[in-house]
């Protein structure tokens, strides 16, 4: 992976990368999953654990291109993406102790 550009202007962080050994046509069926995974990873970079974006940032945009210059849809992170998610509530019956099998 090669970093081609990075900047912070007017509160917007931009980073553009090239995957120098990947052709997106070879992994076309995986691209939607890759974009979602990338959003989770970059959110962890620009979001504070207690919520909100890093100081001075209003938004972030990450762009990834393959070795031919074909770009994935940009991954945009906004303050709403940095809202802490509540812990999942246990499903009915999950909080009860399990019975031991007889025998």
SERO-4910 file (N, C-alpha, C, O; in steps of 0.05 Angstrom, whole numbers):
BEGIN
 pado doro    nc1    nc2    nc3   cac1   cac2   cac3    cc1    cc2    cc3    oc1    oc2    oc3
  Unk    A     17    -23      0      0      0      0     18     25      0     38     26     15
  Unk    A     11     43    -17     27     68    -19      9     92    -13    -13     94    -23
  Unk    A     19    109      5      5    134     11     11    154    -11     35    161    -15
  Unk    A     -9    163    -26     -5    181    -48     -9    210    -40      4    228    -50
  Unk    A    -27    215    -21    -33    242    -13    -46    241     15    -60    223     21
  Unk    A    -39    261     30    -53    265     56    -53    295     62    -33    309     57
  Unk    A    -75    304     73    -77    333     79   -100    337     99   -118    320    102
  Unk    A    -98    360    112   -121    369    129   -125    398    121   -108    415    125
  Unk    A   -148    403    110   -155    430    101   -183    436    111   -202    421    106
  Unk    A   -187    459    124   -213    468    133   -227    446    150   -251    443    148
  Unk    A   -212    432    166   -223    412    184   -229    385    170   -241    368    183
  Unk    A   -222    382    145   -227    357    130   -200    343    125   -183    354    111
  Unk    A   -197    319    136   -174    303    131   -178    286    107   -199    273    104
  Unk    A   -159    285     88   -161    269     65   -136    252     63   -114    261     67
  Unk    A   -139    226     56   -117    208     52   -124    191     28   -145    179     26
  Unk    A   -105    189      9   -109    173    -15    -86    152    -17    -62    159    -14
  Unk    A    -94    128    -21    -75    105    -21    -78     90    -48    -99     90    -60
  Unk    A    -56     76    -55    -57     58    -78    -48     31    -68    -27     28    -55
  Unk    A    -64     10    -74    -56    -17    -69    -40    -26    -93    -51    -34   -114
  Unk    A    -14    -25    -91      4    -28   -115      4    -56   -127     13    -59   -149
  Unk    A     -6    -76   -112     -6   -103   -122    -34   -114   -126    -37   -139   -129
  Unk    A    -54    -98   -126    -82   -107   -128    -96    -96   -152    -92    -73   -160
  Unk    A   -111   -113   -165   -129   -105   -187   -157   -110   -176   -164   -133   -171
  Unk    A   -174    -89   -174   -200    -93   -162   -218   -112   -178   -237   -123   -167
  Unk    A   -212   -115   -204   -228   -134   -220   -224   -163   -210   -242   -179   -213
  Unk    A   -201   -168   -198   -196   -195   -187   -211   -201   -161   -215   -224   -154
  Unk    A   -220   -180   -148   -234   -184   -122   -261   -170   -122   -270   -161   -101
  Unk    A   -273   -167   -145   -298   -152   -149   -320   -160   -129   -334   -143   -119
  Unk    A   -323   -186   -124   -345   -195   -106   -339   -187    -77   -358   -186    -61
  Unk    A   -315   -182    -70   -308   -175    -43   -308   -145    -38   -305   -136    -15
  Unk    A   -310   -128    -59   -307    -99    -55   -327    -87    -35   -319    -71    -19
  Unk    A   -353    -94    -36   -371    -83    -16   -362    -89     13   -364    -72     30
  Unk    A   -352   -113     17   -343   -120     44   -318   -104     51   -314    -96     74
  Unk    A   -300   -100     31   -276    -85     35   -282    -56     43   -269    -45     61
  Unk    A   -301    -44     30   -308    -16     36   -319    -14     65   -311      4     79
  Unk    A   -336    -33     73   -347    -33    100   -325    -37    121   -324    -24    141
  Unk    A   -307    -56    115   -285    -61    134   -267    -37    136   -257    -30    158
  Unk    A   -262    -24    113   -245      0    114   -258     22    130   -244     36    145
  Unk    A   -284     25    128   -298     46    143   -294     41    173   -289     60    188
  Unk    A   -297     17    182   -293     10    210   -265     16    219   -260     27    240
  Unk    A   -245      9    203   -217     13    210   -210     42    211   -197     51    230
  Unk    A   -218     58    191   -211     86    191   -227    102    212   -217    122    222
  Unk    A   -251     93    218   -266    106    240   -250    104    266   -249    123    281
  Unk    A   -238     82    270   -222     78    295   -198     97    295   -188    103    317
  Unk    A   -189    106    272   -166    124    271   -174    153    277   -160    167    292
  Unk    A   -197    162    267   -204    190    269   -225    196    291   -231    219    296
  Unk    A   -235    175    303   -255    179    324   -243    175    352   -226    157    356
  Unk    A   -252    191    371   -243    188    399   -260    166    412   -284    164    405
  Unk    A   -249    151    430   -264    129    443   -290    139    457   -310    125    458
  Unk    A   -289    163    468   -312    174    482   -332    187    464   -353    196    473
  Unk    A   -326    187    438   -344    199    418   -333    225    406   -316    238    419
  Unk    A   -342    231    383   -332    255    369   -306    249    354   -293    229    358
  Unk    A   -300    267    336   -276    264    320   -252    276    335   -255    291    354
  Unk    A   -228    269    325   -204    280    337   -205    311    336   -218    322    318
  Unk    A   -192    323    354   -192    352    356   -185    365    329   -165    358    317
  Unk    A   -201    384    321   -196    399    296   -208    387    271   -208    400    250
  Unk    A   -218    362    273   -229    349    249   -260    352    249   -273    350    270
  Unk    A   -270    358    225   -299    358    221   -308    335    204   -332    328    204
  Unk    A   -290    324    188   -295    302    170   -269    289    161   -248    301    164
  Unk    A   -271    265    150   -248    252    139   -256    237    114   -278    226    113
  Unk    A   -238    236     95   -244    221     70   -219    204     63   -197    214     63
  Unk    A   -224    178     58   -203    160     51   -210    148     23   -232    139     18
  Unk    A   -190    149      6   -193    140    -21   -172    118    -26   -149    121    -19
  Unk    A   -181     95    -38   -163     73    -44   -166     67    -73   -188     63    -84
  Unk    A   -143     65    -87   -143     58   -115   -127     32   -119   -110     25   -103
  Unk    A   -134     17   -141   -118     -7   -147    -94      0   -163    -89     24   -169
  Unk    A    -79    -20   -171    -54    -14   -186    -58     -1   -213    -39      9   -225
  Unk    A    -83     -1   -223    -89     11   -249   -101     39   -245   -107     53   -265
  Unk    A   -105     48   -220   -117     74   -214   -147     74   -211   -159     95   -206
  Unk    A   -159     50   -212   -188     48   -208   -193     52   -178   -181     39   -161
  Unk    A   -212     70   -171   -217     77   -143   -242     63   -133   -262     60   -147
  Unk    A   -241     55   -107   -264     46    -93   -281     71    -87   -270     93    -88
  Unk    A   -306     67    -80   -321     91    -70   -306    102    -46   -297     87    -29
  Unk    A   -305    129    -44   -291    140    -21   -304    133      5   -329    130      6
  Unk    A   -288    130     25   -299    124     52   -298    151     67   -277    162     73
  Unk    A   -322    161     73   -325    186     87   -333    181    116   -351    165    121
  Unk    A   -320    195    134   -326    193    163   -335    221    172   -322    241    167
  Unk    A   -358    221    185   -369    246    196   -372    243    226   -369    220    236
  Unk    A   -378    264    240   -381    262    269   -402    241    278   -399    228    298
  Unk    A   -423    238    262   -443    218    269   -432    189    269   -441    172    284
  Unk    A   -411    185    252   -398    158    252   -382    154    277   -374    131    283
  Unk    A   -376    175    292   -360    173    316   -377    172    342   -366    175    364
  Unk    A   -403    167    339   -420    165    362   -416    137    374   -419    117    360
  Unk    A   -410    136    400   -406    109    412   -431     93    410   -454    103    413
  Unk    A   -428     68    403   -450     49    401   -456     36    427   -438     27    441
  Unk    A   -482     35    435   -488     22    461   -482     -8    459   -483    -20    437
  Unk    A   -476    -19    481   -471    -48    482   -496    -63    474   -518    -54    481
  Unk    A   -493    -85    461   -516   -101    452   -530   -112    477   -517   -121    496
  Unk    A   -556   -110    476   -572   -121    498   -574   -151    495   -576   -161    472
  Unk    A   -573   -166    517   -576   -195    514   -603   -203    503   -623   -190    510
  Unk    A   -603   -223    486   -628   -233    475   -643   -247    497   -632   -256    517
  Unk    A   -669   -250    494   -686   -263    514   -674   -291    519   -670   -307    501
  Unk    A   -670   -297    544   -660   -323    552   -629   -324    554   -619   -343    566
  Unk    A   -615   -305    543   -586   -306    544   -575   -300    571   -553   -309    578
  Unk    A   -590   -285    587   -579   -277    614   -586   -298    635   -578   -295    658
  Unk    A   -601   -319    628   -608   -339    648   -587   -361    647   -576   -368    626
  Unk    A   -581   -372    671   -562   -395    671   -574   -419    656   -598   -424    657
  Unk    A   -556   -433    644   -565   -457    629   -568   -481    649   -553   -483    668
  Unk    A   -587   -498    643   -591   -521    659   -571   -543    651   -563   -545    627
  Unk    A   -562   -558    670   -544   -580    664   -561   -604    654   -584   -608    664
  Unk    A   -550   -618    635   -564   -641    624   -564   -663    645   -545   -667    659
  Unk    A   -587   -678    646   -588   -701    664   -574   -724    652   -574   -728    627
  Unk    A   -562   -740    669   -552   -765    660   -524   -767    661   -512   -788    654
***
